[in-house]
Amino acid sequence: MNWKDIRNQKWYPYTVAICSGVILYMCLNNLSFFLGIFSFISKYFGTVILAFAIAYMINPLAKLIQKVLFHSEGQNSWGASSLIAMILVLLLFVLLGVSVVPQLVASIRTFVDNIDTYVATAEKMISDLGLSQTEFMQNLIESSNHLIDTLGDLISKNLSDILAASANVGKSVANFAIAMVLSLYVLAEKSSLKIGIRRFLRAVLSANMYRALGNFYQKCDDILVRYISCSLLESVIIGCSNALFMTIFHMEFTGLISVIVAVTNLIPNFGPIIGGVIAAFILVLVDPAHALMFIIFTIVLQAIDGYVIKPKLFGNSLGVSGLMILIAVIVFGKLFGMLGILFAIPAAAIIEFTYNQLLLPYLENRKKNREASSPAQ
């Protein structure tokens, strides 16, 4: 009896279903074990994985530079294109640091220096509203001197933890720098890596499976590249629009709030709400009228983003249901933290594509074949 005869047996689908259920149960029951494996891989291979991820994100820019500047697809032009793309990305980081960081520092310093004024404003707002200041509110709006003393005590008591966190930050920066350098080598060796992977897959897979896997990878690649590039462009548009609005109306903390809004806009669904609440809380302590204007502008901007900017950028390539996005945000957020939340939408798009375009057609064709062969048995 060959493999095709086994697959046509009546007991085969039930056996596969039972085995799949057992495997799924074992995986869920030992989820901590698999997460431990993931943590182990991240610990020892995290820098290499990060380098491949950076190379993957820079690759579209390098391809665009090669097409525009060199008009060729040779290896020499690819190396130069990769180097130019890496330099442009580094220059973008430097430009953001030079232009944004001083504004952030100045905004935070102004906020701390004027905290007594903000406390007085909050107290006046509470009294104007006729609300009684509970013990919680009194503790919440305490003076800046007491706040600084509290922070000093926290720092002195948790100095070892702060030093460890600082060391981890320094280690992360060093790993990121190493990953950036390594990603340049990955880009330069892209052709040879692709040839090696293709040769290996051809050796272990059938021709049909190889073509199906290639089509699946191409679709996933299109989804990820489009999502990453469009999400970054959308955040830049939202951040710049917010900065322009705040500059026109001479609002405080323009740099700080614009960065918060742009970064939180990357988070699916809940990001704009989180950024708007944080920004409104900062502004209401300075000028309640500015806070109200900002909230109205944010609502209008998000409406324009949802109905104009997003459809123009993403089109229908990421057509995922809202329920699927919410489920993906919750599940991937629990599993992979903030990184999982950021990539919840493309992950949901890939899962939905896999289910609708691959799994369902396969099951339907298998059922048709089984029904067509059953009368002959």
Secondary structure, 3 states (H helix, E strand, C coil): CCHHHHHCCCHHHHHHHHHHHHHHHHHHHCHHHHHHHHHHHHHHHHHHHHHHHHHHHHHHHHHHHHHHHHCCCCHHHHHHHHHHHHHHHHHHHHHHHHHHHHHHHHHHHHHHHCHHHHHHHHHHHHHHCCCCCCHHHHHHCCCHHHHHHHHHHHHHHCHHHHHHHHHHHHHHHHHHHHHHHHHHHHHHCHHHHHHHHHHHHHHHCCHHHHHHHHHHHHHHHHHHHHHHHHHHHHHHHHHHHHHHHHHHCCCCCHHHHHHHHHHHCCCCCCHHHHHHHHHHHHHHHHCHHHHHHHHHHHHHHHHHHHHHHHHHHHCCCCCCCHHHHHHHHHHHHHHHHHHHHHCHHHHHHHHHHHHHHHHHHHHHHHHHHHHHHCCCC
